[in-house]
Amino acid sequence: MLKKYKILLASIILTIAGIIVVLVFWLFGSYYGQKQFYLGMTEHELFDVVQDFYNENEEQIQRDNQNQRTARIERISSAFKEKYPEINLDTAKKIIEGLNFGRRSTNDKNSSDSSNTGKTRMSRHYISNYVVRTINWNDTTLDSLKVRLTKALKERDMYSAFDLKISNLPDEESRTKEFYKQRFEDSKSKPIVVDQSENLYLEVDYVNPNGYLLKKISWQLIFSLILVSALIGTFLALLSTVRKQNRLAKMRKAFVNNMTHELKTPVSTVMAAVESIQRFGAQDDKERMNRYLAVSRQELEHLSNMIERVLQVDVAETNGVQLEKSWFNLNQLIDECTENAKIFAKKKVEIVKSSSGTDFNFLADQAHIKNVISNLLDNAIKYAGDEVHIKIDLQEKDKSFILSISDNGIGIPKTYQKGVFDLFFRVPSGDIHNVKGFGLGLAYVKQIVQQHQGTIDLSSEESVGSTFVIELPKEAK
């Protein structure tokens, strides 16, 4: 059984680990895909923002460019005039203008025309080189674009803190896979070329978009956590059940072995007594026959009591004991039990009893309560030394009674104190049990106490003794 248990445990652990690994890969893939989508959408929104910015400020941008071009022609013409005084200044300007100096190429113009009509002929999320190079990229422009991009992302419920900046990046030919991989890990958008000659690019650099991305896959995270929790909980419950069944199987086996031995002893004794009467003429010796009959009666009573205890516990565990309640004096019942315990004990027994209260009338099943007290006293006597000292204390409360029974027995190790009330459980003592029993007494006691809506607690110390405390309501329902 132990080998099978280990195999089952290993299988459960491997299954849980495998499922967790699959879920982790699934979540990582979802996160990776969401991040790619997010950065791609950011790139598109940035294109739109730059395009809109150009369209709204086109006249001013063209005017600034023209002023810059005119200023450059003036400077160059003046430089020619200083070097060649004989040249007419207006002639120099016309020559420079004729060289198309400071003017965009035809392709750029076509791009400009295309950008002006982009709303109808050109796909959104596209920026011509002319538009990008025409814009004056200063701090004011970047601040304006950042405000526009923030608004656009918030409208799409995609906002996360970011920086919009012009960066100096390697040219496209020298970029490697590691370059793009690092940019993705750093949560940076695809760069937009601003000045190819200087390798200047416009980019969005997210500060920490993990919160937004995790929010987007939150349902997957919650589902995975619920699934893993349910899986682990199920497997733990399965393991607990298997362990309990394994322990119960061992205890049942020990119970059967012990029961067989206990039942065999009185049967053998009775058989021996009957045989003596039949074969050795004991019937002619009245005194001798009476002695054999007394022994037979005693062993048969012992056998009957053992069978009755087994049946009682079996009924209590399955359907519960049928209680027949009546009013009786609990203090007097305890006195009766102590007297019986002293009479039938084969040891020197000292029982000290104390009580506090005025009314000990108790509505309960008198026979079963008597069995509970007798069981506890019997255990106290059996598991003590040659001299037994027992203390009994009964206290009356407003709506309950508290009964405490202490002994000077061998005590119960803390490891086994939780299990002493389980059916068939006996504190391990190797293969030798100096004290006979089936592990039924305390299980029966707990069942009867619980059926009376009461509680039972144990405190014990090895080589010192044990104390059982029972609290019972005065009128058990």
Salt bridges, closest charged atoms under 4 A:
GLU45 OE2 - ARG156 NE 2.43
ASP48 OD1 - ARG124 NE 3.70
ASP48 OD1 - HIS125 ND1 2.90
ASP52 OD2 - ARG124 NH2 3.07
GLU56 OE1 - ARG148 NH2 2.64
GLU74 OE2 - LYS93 NZ 2.73
ASP108 OD1 - ARG133 NH2 2.75
ASP163 OD1 - LYS146 NZ 3.84
GLU203 OE1 - ARG183 NH1 2.71
ASP205 OD2 - LYS165 NZ 3.35
GLU275 OE2 - ARG279 NH1 2.62
GLU301 OE2 - ARG297 NE 3.27
ASP335 OD1 - LYS353 NZ 3.44
GLU336 OE2 - LYS370 NZ 2.77
GLU350 OE1 - HIS389 ND1 2.68
ASP378 OD2 - LYS382 NZ 3.72
GLU396 OE2 - LYS474 NZ 2.75
ASP422 OD2 - ARG247 NH2 3.45
